[in-house]
Protein backbone atom coordinates (compact mmCIF):
# COMPACT_ATOMS: atom_id res chain seq x y z
CA UNK A 1 0.00 0.00 0.00
CA UNK A 2 1.34 3.38 -1.01
CA UNK A 3 1.74 5.73 1.95
CA UNK A 4 2.85 9.35 1.87
CA UNK A 5 3.24 11.17 5.18
CA UNK A 6 3.97 14.88 5.15
CA UNK A 7 5.45 16.84 8.04
CA UNK A 8 7.19 20.11 8.79
CA UNK A 9 4.38 22.59 8.41
CA UNK A 10 3.55 25.28 10.93
CA UNK A 11 2.98 28.95 11.58
CA UNK A 12 5.68 31.27 10.26
CA UNK A 13 6.03 35.01 9.84
CA UNK A 14 6.22 36.60 6.38
CA UNK A 15 9.73 36.27 5.03
CA UNK A 16 10.35 33.14 7.05
CA UNK A 17 11.26 29.63 6.00
CA UNK A 18 10.06 26.08 6.49
CA UNK A 19 11.22 22.70 5.30
CA UNK A 20 8.56 20.16 4.49
CA UNK A 21 9.23 16.44 4.37
CA UNK A 22 7.29 13.56 2.87
CA UNK A 23 8.08 10.03 4.00
CA UNK A 24 7.14 7.50 1.33
CA UNK A 25 6.53 3.78 1.68
CA UNK A 26 4.81 0.93 -0.11
CA UNK A 27 6.50 1.46 -3.46
CA UNK A 28 9.96 1.81 -4.97
CA UNK A 29 10.37 5.51 -4.28
CA UNK A 30 13.45 5.96 -6.44
CA UNK A 31 11.61 4.87 -9.58
CA UNK A 32 9.04 7.67 -9.62
CA UNK A 33 8.80 11.37 -10.27
CA UNK A 34 7.21 13.12 -7.30
CA UNK A 35 5.17 16.28 -6.90
CA UNK A 36 4.23 18.83 -4.30
CA UNK A 37 0.80 20.41 -4.56
CA UNK A 38 -1.05 22.78 -2.24
CA UNK A 39 -4.58 23.84 -1.45
CA UNK A 40 -5.11 27.37 -0.15
CA UNK A 41 -8.12 27.94 2.13
CA UNK A 42 -11.32 27.91 0.10
CA UNK A 43 -9.53 27.16 -3.17
CA UNK A 44 -8.69 24.15 -5.29
CA UNK A 45 -5.50 22.17 -5.52
CA UNK A 46 -2.62 23.86 -7.27
CA UNK A 47 0.58 22.28 -8.51
CA UNK A 48 3.73 23.59 -6.85
CA UNK A 49 6.71 21.54 -8.02
CA UNK A 50 7.90 18.28 -9.59
CA UNK A 51 11.17 16.39 -9.38
CA UNK A 52 12.30 13.51 -11.54
CA UNK A 53 13.15 10.14 -10.03
CA UNK A 54 16.87 10.82 -10.36
CA UNK A 55 16.70 14.47 -9.22
CA UNK A 56 18.13 15.60 -12.55
CA UNK A 57 15.19 17.82 -13.42
CA UNK A 58 12.86 20.00 -11.37
CA UNK A 59 9.99 22.27 -12.28
CA UNK A 60 8.20 24.98 -10.34
CA UNK A 61 5.02 27.00 -10.54
CA UNK A 62 5.74 30.61 -11.41
CA UNK A 63 4.31 31.69 -8.07
CA UNK A 64 7.04 29.85 -6.13
CA UNK A 65 9.96 29.89 -8.55
CA UNK A 66 13.11 31.22 -6.89
CA UNK A 67 11.65 30.82 -3.39
CA UNK A 68 10.91 27.09 -3.07
CA UNK A 69 13.31 24.20 -3.66
CA UNK A 70 12.27 20.59 -4.19
CA UNK A 71 14.67 17.77 -3.45
CA UNK A 72 14.69 14.10 -2.54
CA UNK A 73 16.77 11.47 -0.83
CA UNK A 74 16.07 8.13 -2.48
CA UNK A 75 18.11 6.27 0.15
CA UNK A 76 15.72 7.60 2.80
CA UNK A 77 12.56 7.38 0.68
CA UNK A 78 11.91 11.02 1.47
CA UNK A 79 10.82 14.02 -0.56
CA UNK A 80 11.49 17.58 0.61
CA UNK A 81 10.29 21.08 -0.12
CA UNK A 82 12.29 24.03 1.17
CA UNK A 83 10.07 27.10 1.46
CA UNK A 84 11.87 30.45 1.70
CA UNK A 85 10.70 34.06 1.58
CA UNK A 86 7.23 32.97 2.55
CA UNK A 87 4.26 35.30 2.08
CA UNK A 88 0.66 35.08 3.32
CA UNK A 89 -0.31 33.93 -0.17
CA UNK A 90 1.63 30.71 0.49
CA UNK A 91 -0.78 29.75 3.28
CA UNK A 92 -2.17 26.36 2.32
CA UNK A 93 -2.28 22.66 3.04
CA UNK A 94 0.72 21.13 1.32
CA UNK A 95 0.64 17.60 -0.06
CA UNK A 96 3.21 15.36 -1.66
CA UNK A 97 1.87 13.35 -4.54
CA UNK A 98 2.74 10.25 -6.54
CA UNK A 99 0.49 10.11 -9.55
CA UNK A 100 -3.06 10.38 -8.24
CA UNK A 101 -2.12 9.48 -4.67
CA UNK A 102 -1.37 12.11 -2.06
CA UNK A 103 -0.79 12.14 1.66
CA UNK A 104 -2.83 13.73 4.42
CA UNK A 105 -1.01 17.03 4.07
CA UNK A 106 0.80 19.45 6.35
CA UNK A 107 -0.54 22.94 7.06
CA UNK A 108 1.58 25.99 6.34
CA UNK A 109 0.30 29.28 7.71
CA UNK A 110 2.14 32.52 6.99
CA UNK A 111 1.01 35.33 9.21
CA UNK A 112 2.41 38.09 11.38
N, C-alpha and C positions, 0 to 999 in steps of 0.2 A: 504494500500500500504506500502510495506516494504521500509523504508528509513534508510540509514546509512550515517552519516555525520562526516567525519574525520576532525581533527584540531590539531594544535600543532607543525606542521612542521616548518622548517626554515633553516637558514644557521648557522652552528656551526663549531668550530675549531676541529681538531682531538683531541681526548681525552675528548671531551665535552659530554654533556648529553642533552636529550630532553625527554619530556613526551607527547606522542600522546594520543588523546582521540577520541572516536567514539560514537556519540550519536545515539541511535537506536530508531526507532518508527515504528508503524504499525504491530507489532507482539508482542507476549509475550516473551520478551527478556530473562527472567529467565528460560525459558524452553529449550533453545538451546545452544549447544556448539558454540563457536565463534573462528574465525581465524584472524590472521594478515598475509597479503602477501605483497610482494613488487616487483616493477619492476624497475631494474636499467636502466639507459639510454641505448637504443639500444639493450636491452635484453628482454627475456620473463619474465612472472610472476614467482616468486619463493615463496614458502611457508616459513613463518617465525616462527609462533607459533600458538598453539591452546590451548584453555581453556575449560574445561567442564562447563556445565550449573551451577553447584554448586561450582565451583572453586576448587574442590577437586584435580583435575589432570590438569597438564600443560605439554606441549611438546614444544621443540624448535629445530630449525634447528641447525646443528653442528656449522655453521658459526656465530651464535649469542648466543649460549649457554654460560651462565656465564656473559653475558654483557647486555642482554635484559630481561625484566621481564613483563609478561602479567598478567593482573588482570582485575577484573570487579566489578561493583557495581550494583547489580540487582535492588536495590531500586531506583537508578538514571537512569536505562536503559543505562548504559555507560560502554564501554570497554576501557581499557587503554593498552598502551605499553610504558614502561620505557626503554629508550635507553641510556646506559652508555658506556663509553670507545669507543666512536664512531671513526671510521676510514673512509677514503675516499671511501673504498669499500662498505660502508653502504649507500652511496648516491643512492637514489631511490625515486620513488613515493610509498608511503605506503598506503595500503588499508585495511580496516576491511571487513570481509566477513562472511556472513551467507549462508551456502550452496553455491549456484551458484551466489548469489547476493553480489555485493560489492558497496561501496560508490564511491565518485568522487576522493578520494585520497587526501593526503597531502604530499607535497614535502619535503624531507629531503636532504640537501646538506651539506656534510662534506668537508671543505676546509680551508686551512690556507690563 
